[in-house]
Each structure stands twice: as C-alpha cells, then as structure tokens.
Amino acid sequence: MNGIDDNRLKETRAKLKELLVTGLELEDVTPDEIADDEALFGEGLGLDSLDAVEIVVILERHFGLKIKDMSTGRKAFQSIDTLAKYVCDNTPSKED
C-alpha cells in the first residue's frame, strides 16, 4: 500500500463516496451503501463513460489531480478502494 496511512485512506474513501453521490447525482444510493471494493462501472455501481468524465473533473476540483492517460484511469476507477489509493498516492498528506 506504499505506506499510506490507514486513517487517511479511510477518510479519502469516505470523501470520495460523498463526492460521487453528490457530484454524479446518484439518487438511489447513499455513500454508506457503496462498498469499498464494489466495481464502479458495469455490474457494480453501474456508472458509465459520462460518469468517468465527471469523476476526472471531481478529482481535479477536489484533489488537484489530473488523469493523464486511459490506462491510469482504468486502474484507478475500478472501485472506491483503488480510487482512494490513487488519490493518496498522488496527493501530499496534510503532514507533508
């Protein structure tokens, strides 16, 4: 896990769930209902390519991150857990 602090990862997961529910206007799901390892696309949460674009915007706006290539996006966008790890790996912690 590249030395990511467990509390920071937990907080990032919770923040991402909130941002996805509000930013993507998910009406039938609450942040607490999204499992950390649930697939974001397809059979999981059921997001589509337009949602992926919005997630890119959310990452830029809230974390200052840019997804530069599709292979990075595909890996990071698998689940809340992979997305949180990507955010934590690519943003400085508050202690830095």
N, C-alpha and C positions, 0 to 999 in steps of 0.2 A: 504493500500500500504506500510505498515511497515515504514513509514517516509522517503521514497525515494524522494529525491529532483527531482522536475519536470524537471529542465534543464538537470540534469544528466541522467534521464530516456530518455528524448528526444535525447540527444547526443548518448546514448547507442543504441537506436533503429536505428538511422542513421548509426552508425558504423557497427552494425550487418547486416543491409541491404547491405552495401558496401561489407562486408566480405563474405556474402553468394553469392552475384552476382559474385564476382571475384574468391572466393575460390571454388565454385561449378561450375564455368564457365557457368553460366546461360546466354545463348546467346540471348534469346528472351524477356528478361526483364531487366529493369533498376532499381536501388534502389528506385527511386521515384515512380515507378509503384507498389511497394509492399505495400499493406495496412497493418497498424499496427496489425489489428485483422484478417487478412487473414490467413486461415489454411495453414501451411507449407507443409503438406502432403495430399495426396488424391486429392479431387476436387479443393483445393485451388491452391497453387503454384505448386503442383504436384511432390514434392520431394519423394524419395524412401529410402529404408533402407541403401543403399550405401551412399546416401547424409547424412543420420543421422550420420553415422560413421565419415564422413568428418566434420560435424558440431561439433562433440565431439573434433576432432583434432583442429578445429578453436578456440573453447572455451579454450582448453589447451594452445595453442600457443599464443593467443592474450590477454587472461584474467587470465591465470594461474588456470583455473577451471577444475576439473575432475568430470565427471558424474559417480557416483559410482554404481547406480542401474537403472534398466529399468523404474521403476515407476517414479522416479525423472525425467528421460529423457522424458518420455511421457508427463508429466505435463509441463515441461519447453519448449518442442519443439512444442507446439500447434500453436503458432503464434509468430510474431516478438515481440508483446507486452509481452507475457508470458516469452519469452526468455530474453528480456531486464530486466524484473523484477527479473528473476533468477540471471542474471549477477550482477545487482545492489545489490541484497540481499546477494550475496556471495563473493563480492569483496569489499575491503575498498575504500571509496571515496578518492579523492585527498586531501581533507582537514584532513583526519584521520592521 
